[in-house]
Amino acid sequence: MEMLEQILLTALNLYSFALIGYILMSWFPNARESGIGRFLSTICEPYLEPFRRIIPPLGMIDISPIVAIFALTFAEMGVISLFNMFT
């Protein structure tokens, strides 16, 4: 059971880092057109899309990725709480 918890937490952490990397790539011209950028786009855009539909950009600033990262953080806390109930 503990191993499953660690696998889920590691996956959520890796996905959080992938989102941060994808967000940072927007600061560099043509970075998202690279191989890594296309890969991160493939795994991050489906998750970010619902947040972008709910939260419109504020001028040139898109805050939906910040909310998406907070949602992942809450998911991590939920996994920890769920597994703490069983121990």
N, C-alpha and C positions, 0 to 999 in steps of 0.2 A: 504494500500500500504506500509506503514511504517513497519507494522508487517511482511509482506513478506520479506522485505529487512533485517530485523533483523533475521528472520529464515534462510535465505540464508547465511548471514554473520556468524551466529553461526555454521551452518553446515560446512562451509569452514574452520572456526577456529578449530572445533573439528577434522576435517579430517587432518589438518596440525599437530595438536598435536598427532594424531594417527600415522602419518608418522614419526614424530620425535621419538616417542616411538619405532616404528618398527626399525628405523635406530639405535637407542641406544642399542636395543636388540642384534645387531650383535656383540657388544663388549663383551658380556657375553656368555660363552660356554653353549650350549643347551637351551638357553633362547627362541629361536624361536620354539623349540619343545614343549614348555609348551602350555597350553590351550589358554592363552592370546596371545602367539606368533603365534599360528595357526590362531586365529581369526584375528589378525593384518595382517598376511600374506594374508589371504583371501580377506581383503578389500584394502590392499595397493599394492600388487603385480600387479593387473590388471592396476593400474594407473602408476606404475613405469616401467612396461615393455616397453612401447613405448620410454620412455626416455633412457632406457638402450640399445635399439636397435640403437638409434641415437648417443649416447655419450658412447664411449667405456671406460672401466676402465683405469685409469692411474696407471699401475703397480698393486699394491694391493688396491688402493684407487678408490672407485666408487663415482664419483661426480654427477651422474645422480639424486640421491635423492635431492641434493641441488638445481639443476635446476628445479626439480618437485615442490619443496616448493616455489621457486620464481614464478613459473607459477601459483600456487594457490594464492600467494600474488597479482599477476597481475589480477587474476580473482576477488579477493575481491575488488580491486580498480575499476574494470570494473562494478561490481554490484553497488558500491557506486555511480559511475558516471552515470550509467543508471538510478538509482532511483532519483538522483539529477536533471536529465533532466525533470522528470515528476512533480517535486515539484516547 
